[in-house]
Amino acid sequence: MNIESVTKALQAAKEQSKERKFSQTVDLIIALKGLNLKKPEEQVEFFVDLPHAPGKQRKICALVGPDLEEKAKESCDLVITQAGFDKYKDKKEVKKLATTYDYFIAQADLMPKVAAAFGRALGPRGKMPNPKAGCILPPKAPVQPVVERLQKLARIAAKKQLAIQLAVGKDDMPERDVAENVLAVYNHLAHHLPAEKNNIKHAYLKYTMGKPVLLD
């Protein structure tokens, strides 16, 4: 798989997609084989820094104390300080929060309180502040670099099904940028798997309103 073959598949996927007035998402779908997901050590979950932001601006919420409050307000879409955690005892409020924001960052020494206040909504959606994604920050840490990284971060996960699906671009992005994102995900995944590419059965590209196209 290379830039040329991925670009060719992108073009084929676009031809099979109906034109829409909205910008369609380009998804990469990867079917896996030879893994037993009942074994935790064979489950897949890691993060990849993509070369290009895969689409719309991600919305970031910060759950912090006074140490990080001002820095977070400069970079994040919403800042909830420790004093405001109690508001989210309301199930509807915390559910709305979980669906509105793409990533949550948290101050490290507040994680027990973050888990107590937000865990029931963020946990099932895979949105709890994750140290692997750099989302748990020590007091006084810079926030802006974390927010910038999250705009290009992709979560790769297969914990219940032998398949991975994630957005790698939009139809208004340059084809080469999308292709570079595809290769970044594919190569990192192959390197991560125990049998590398032998654990990958098939890979496809698909536009929102189109049919999947096989990647060679």
Secondary structure as UniProt FT lines:
FT   HELIX           3..15
FT   STRAND          25..32
FT   TURN            37..38
FT   HELIX           40..42
FT   STRAND          44..49
FT   STRAND          60..64
FT   HELIX           66..75
FT   STRAND          78..81
FT   HELIX           82..89
FT   HELIX           91..100
FT   STRAND          103..107
FT   HELIX           108..110
FT   HELIX           111..122
FT   TURN            123..126
FT   HELIX           131..133
FT   STRAND          136..137
FT   TURN            139..140
FT   HELIX           144..150
FT   TURN            151..152
FT   STRAND          153..158
FT   STRAND          163..170
FT   TURN            171..172
FT   HELIX           175..192
FT   TURN            194..195
FT   HELIX           196..199
FT   STRAND          200..207
FT   TURN            208..209
FT   STRAND          213..214
//
